[in-house]
Amino acid sequence: MTYENIKTILLTILVLTSALLTWNLWTYQPNYETMEQTNTVQEVAIAAKKEIGKVVRPDTLLLHYDGNQHFGTVSPSEIENIIKEISRWNFTDFENITSQKEGNGLPSFVHNEGNAVIAYPDSVPIDLYRSVIKVGDKSLPNFQFDRIVIDVDETQKDNGNVYFVSMDSQQVYRSHVPASFIQNFKSNFFKVTGEYKEYFAYKASANRTLYFPAEDTKMKRYQYLAKKLDSEKYKNALFSDPSVVQKNDQQSEEEYNDTLSLLRVNSAKNTLRYVKPAAGNNPTFPSADLLKKSIEFINGHAGWTDNYQYAEMDPVNHRVIFRLYDSSGYPVFSDDSKISEIRQVWGQNEIYEYYRSNFQLGLRAETTEVLLSSGKAIIDSLQKLEGFDPKNLEDVKLGYQMVKVPQTMFVRIEPSWFYRYEGEWKSVSLNETGGMNNGLE
C-alpha cells in the first residue's frame, strides 16, 4: 500500500468521525431531572378578600323633606345604589368651613330640609376613602368624617355642594361637584320608595340629634348552622414561621405558640385570639392609617368569613372593630364574648391582638316574626331608667343579638333595640311578643 493510499484512508476516517460528532451534537437532548420546588411562604386564603368600599360602608340613609319630615333606610341595596352613584362624581375644592357653622348648631345644619345624609358607623379617613370616590384635589387636607351630606337644593349654575361632616370632632369640609350630578341625584334618589320608613328626630344634646323609625318594625328571628374555622389555617396565616410553632391541646382549647406569639382557640367560648406582646403597644404609624392597616391585615389572609363591616375605631387605644351585619342591613351584636366582631389592636407597625369567633355562618333557617316597638317607645323607656342622662346617649339602632347554642353548631340571632351609652352598646330586653320589658340585658 502506498503512502498516498494511507493518507487518503486516514483523511476519510477523520471526515466521517467529524460528521458523526457534528450530527450527535445537533441532535443531543439532555435528560434533566425536574428540580423539586424549594420551600416558599405560601399565601393563606381562609375565605375572601374585600375592597375598601365593601368594608367601609354607610349603615343608614336619611332624607330630610320640607315640613320636618324625615325618612330613612338601612337597605343594603339602596345604600349600594347611592354609593355607586356618588363614586362617579368628581369631588373638588375641599375647604374647611367649620368656623362658618359654629354657633348655628351642627345637627341642624346636617339635617336641614333638602339634605340627603349618608351616615357611617364611625369616623372614616378621607385619604382612605379616595379609593371609593373620585377626589380631584391633588393636595387634600387630612381629615375624617362620619356623614356625607348632599344638599339637593343649594346648587349654583355650575357647582353643587357636598359636605363631609364629623359629628365627633364637629368639623365640616365642603366640596364641589358639577350641578348636573346633584340634579340627577335629586331626580333619581331623593324620593321615598318602599325601602324607606318614616323617622322621627330626638335631640339628645346640643351636638347630637338621633333618628329612629317612628312606627313599630317587623323583623324575623333566624337560626344558622355554623361552620367551625380551620385553626391550622390561622396558625399558618398569623405566625411568621409556622414550622416552629408548638401546639398544645387542652380540654376546650387549642393553643399555638412560637415563644413570641400565642394563638388560642377556645371551643367553649367560640373565640379565636392571637396576641403578640413583642409588638408593643405604641404604633409608629399615623392614626389615620389605622383603619387601612386593619383592612390590609385581614385581606392578607382573606379572612372575611362573613358580612363584616367597619364599625368602630379608637385611635387612642389603637383599636379597630368590624361588626357582622345581616343581609337586611342590621348590625349584629353579641354578649361579653363579642363573637359577632372582629377586633384588632395594633402595636409598633404590626398586630398586637387579633380577636374573632372561631366559626362562620352557614345555612339559615327563618323562624318567627317579631314586632319591635317604635323608636319613640324606646326613648320613653330609656328616659325612665334611673340615672339616665341623654347627653351620654350616643346612638340607638335596631339590630340582632347573636347567641351560640351550647353543645351544638347552631347560632341564633334575635331582633332587638340597641343603644350606645358612654361608649358601650347595650340591648333593650324584649318580652316574647317583641314588646319591651323594663330594664336592660
HUVENUR-V105368 format. One record per pair of residues at least 24 apart in sequence whose ideal C-beta (glycine too) atoms are under 8 Angstrom apart, sorted by the first residue. I is the first residue (numbers start at 1). GAP is how many residues later the second one is. If there is no record, write none. Layout:
BEGIN
i->(I:I)
gap->(GAP:GAP)
END
This chain:
BEGIN
i->(42:43:43:44:44:44:44:44:45:45:46:46:46:46:46:46:46:46:46:47:47:47:47:47:48:48:48:49:49:49:50:50:50:50:51:52:52:52:52:52:52:53:53:53:53:55:55:55:55:55:55:56:56:56:56:56:56:56:56:56:57:57:57:57:58:58:58:58:58:59:59:59:59:59:59:59:60:60:61:61:61:61:61:62:62:62:62:62:62:62:63:63:63:63:63:63:64:64:64:64:64:64:64:65:65:66:66:67:68:68:69:70:70:70:70:70:70:71:71:71:71:71:72:72:72:72:72:73:73:73:73:74:74:74:74:75:75:75:76:76:76:76:77:78:78:78:79:79:81:82:82:82:83:83:85:85:85:86:86:86:86:86:86:87:87:87:88:88:89:89:89:89:89:89:90:90:90:90:90:91:91:91:91:91:91:91:91:91:92:92:92:92:92:92:93:93:93:93:94:94:94:94:94:94:94:94:95:95:95:96:96:96:96:96:97:97:97:98:98:98:100:101:105:106:106:106:106:106:107:107:107:107:107:108:109:110:110:110:110:110:111:111:111:112:113:114:114:114:114:115:115:115:115:116:116:116:116:116:116:117:117:117:117:118:118:118:118:119:119:120:120:120:120:121:121:121:121:121:121:121:122:122:122:122:122:122:123:123:123:123:124:124:125:125:125:125:126:126:127:128:128:128:141:142:143:143:144:144:144:145:145:150:150:151:152:152:152:152:155:155:155:167:167:170:199:200:200:202:202:202:204:204:204:204:205:205:208:208:210:210:210:211:212:212:212:212:212:212:213:213:213:214:214:214:215:216:216:216:216:217:217:217:217:218:218:218:218:219:219:219:219:219:219:219:219:220:220:220:220:220:220:221:221:221:221:221:221:221:221:221:222:222:222:222:222:222:222:222:223:223:223:223:223:223:223:224:224:224:224:224:224:224:224:224:225:225:225:225:225:225:225:225:226:226:226:226:226:226:226:226:227:227:227:227:227:228:228:228:229:229:229:229:229:229:231:231:231:231:231:233:234:234:234:234:234:235:237:237:237:238:238:238:238:239:265:266:267:269:269:270:270:270:270:270:270:271:271:271:271:271:271:271:272:272:272:272:273:273:273:274:274:274:274:275:275:275:276:276:276:276:276:277:278:279:279:279:279:279:279:280:280:280:281:281:281:281:282:282:283:283:283:283:283:284:284:285:287:287:290:290:290:290:291:293:294:294:294:294:297:297:297:298:298:303:303:305:306:306:308:311:317:318:318:318:318:319:319:319:319:320:320:324:326:326:330:330:330:330:330:331:331:331:331:332:332:332:332:332:333:333:333:333:333:333:333:334:334:334:335:335:339:339:340:359:359:359:361:370:370:370:370:370:371:371:371:372:372:372:372:372:372:373:373:373:373:377:378:378:378:378:381:381:381:382:382:384:385:392:392:393:393:393:394:394:394:394:395:395:396:401)
gap->(194:257:258:189:192:193:257:258:256:257:183:184:187:188:191:255:256:257:259:255:256:257:258:313:254:256:257:250:253:255:245:248:249:254:80:76:77:79:80:240:243:30:34:78:79:240:249:253:254:255:267:64:68:72:73:76:235:239:253:254:26:63:252:253:25:60:61:62:90:60:61:62:250:266:270:272:59:151:55:56:57:58:135:49:53:54:55:57:137:149:53:54:127:128:129:133:47:48:49:50:51:52:53:48:49:47:48:46:45:133:129:41:128:129:130:131:141:121:125:126:127:128:124:125:127:139:141:122:123:124:256:254:255:256:324:120:253:254:249:251:252:253:118:115:117:118:39:250:108:34:36:107:35:49:100:103:104:32:47:62:64:76:99:45:46:47:46:93:44:45:73:88:89:92:44:45:46:87:88:42:43:44:45:46:71:84:85:86:43:44:45:83:84:85:44:81:82:83:41:43:46:47:70:79:80:81:78:79:80:45:47:75:76:77:75:76:77:72:73:74:72:71:101:59:61:64:66:101:60:96:100:101:102:101:63:37:39:53:55:57:90:98:100:39:40:37:38:39:40:34:35:36:37:33:34:36:69:73:74:30:31:32:33:29:30:31:32:27:28:25:26:27:190:25:188:189:190:191:202:210:24:46:188:189:190:191:43:45:46:190:167:186:163:164:166:167:38:47:161:160:163:164:32:146:28:30:24:25:144:26:28:32:35:31:30:33:34:38:24:27:28:40:41:37:176:175:176:173:177:194:186:187:189:190:185:186:185:186:183:185:186:164:162:163:164:166:167:184:161:162:185:160:161:162:159:155:156:157:158:154:155:157:181:151:152:153:154:109:111:150:151:153:179:181:196:146:147:148:149:150:195:145:146:147:148:149:191:192:193:194:104:142:143:144:145:178:190:191:141:142:144:187:188:189:190:137:138:139:140:141:186:187:188:189:136:137:138:139:140:184:185:186:133:134:135:136:178:183:184:185:132:133:134:135:182:130:131:181:43:76:128:129:130:131:25:32:34:41:127:68:29:31:38:40:67:28:63:64:66:25:36:63:116:24:93:92:91:68:70:67:69:87:88:89:134:66:67:68:84:85:86:87:83:84:85:86:80:81:82:77:79:80:81:77:78:79:71:74:75:76:77:75:69:67:68:69:71:72:73:67:68:72:37:64:66:71:65:66:35:63:64:65:66:64:65:64:28:31:25:28:30:56:29:53:26:28:50:52:47:54:57:24:44:39:53:55:54:55:34:30:28:27:28:29:34:24:25:26:27:24:26:78:74:87:67:68:69:70:85:66:68:69:87:67:68:69:70:81:66:67:68:69:85:92:94:67:68:69:66:68:63:65:62:45:50:52:50:44:45:60:63:64:62:63:64:26:43:44:45:58:62:44:61:62:63:59:39:41:50:58:47:55:57:37:46:54:55:29:30:26:27:28:26:27:28:29:24:25:24:26)
END
